[in-house]
Amino acid sequence: MRVVQVIRGGERRAGLVDGETIRLLDRRRCRDLYSLAIAVAAEGKSFSATVEEIAGTEVLDYLSIYEGRSEWRLLPPFDHPFEPARCMVSGTGLTHKKSAEHRAAMHDQAPAEMTDSFRMYTIGLEGGSPQPGQIGVQPEWFFKGNGSILRAHGEELVVPPYAWDGGEEPEIAGVYVIGPSGEPLRVGLAVGNEFSDHRMEKKNYLYLAPSKLRNCAAGPELTIGDIEFEDVPGSVTIFRNGVPFWTREIRTGRKNMCHSLANLEHHHFKYETHRRPGDVHIHFFGADAFSFGDGVVLESGDVMEICFPQFGKPLRNPLRICMEPERLIHVQRL
């Protein structure tokens, strides 16, 4: 089961994807998915069952919205519509073998030399999938920003003046709300483009933190209910002038990762500050391949497409590179 959020002018709606149509949810009970999730959490109900219950007969043409031919446009499939700063966007790296190999290659070292990056991956292989009830090893973790950096399908991802580069990272992201008693609740999973500055990271791996402070995208759909996440095939493609310029087959899911989903979630939500009632968390689970690893340099106007068919329509975002010079920020005494 998959849901979307759309907007037309100041009118915001949520809907259930039904083939090439969107069955809008009853506006009296759901204006946005965040409010519905908070209400369902307080009542102890099932989110997916509630969505199915309140899906009405009012429908929209999904394809025209997806292709940008409608007065409606897609929003990120989940957000904090009232306080974007209460949506934390973060992620875990080195969860896929190829990501560790690419990270090692960035620093001109072979995986056999056991860089810190490949060592982190190996640690995950050895202890990232603990038995039920046990705590596994800690993965890499990074902060990307708050909900203000989140972009929807079709929106630009921007390389700012202070960046050195910008490139796609095709991933699945977990979407969570924190319940009234501080309990983390997984709402669903979505296709994501984590989007990072790989040139900055290549310069020195200690630049990983600032290389991640960029906008990113999720959607167009949020998959909810029972979700199979064992072996998830997909593809990532770069379009230039409307023509595929570079493409790779990719895989994610438990079979292709060195950490279990439960372990990633434990090590994110073990921090008390990550369990504040009412907060939203969007957490990226790591990439299998990206164009920078093959030496591709993206250009303004390129379109990044990330496709995991079992999670709905592909996520597409054009790239825009800011050409203005970096501006010095002056801090004044108060």
ABEGO torsion letter per residue (X at the ends): XBBBBBBBEABBBBBBBBEABBBBBBAAABABAAAAAAAAAAAGBBAAAAAAAABBABBBBAAAAAAGABABBBBBABBBAABAAABBBBBBBGABAAAAAAAAAAAGBBAAAGBAAAAAAAAAAAAABBBBGBBBBBBBBBBAEBAAABBBBGBBBBBBAABABBBBBBBBBBBBBBBAAGBBBBAEBBBBBAEBBAAAAAABAAAAAAAABBBBBBOABBBBEBBBAABBBBBBBBBBGGBBABBBBBBBEAAABABBAAAAAAAAAABAAAABBGBBBBBBAEBABBAAAAGBBBBBGBBBBBBBAAAEBBBBBBBBBBABBBBBBBBBBX
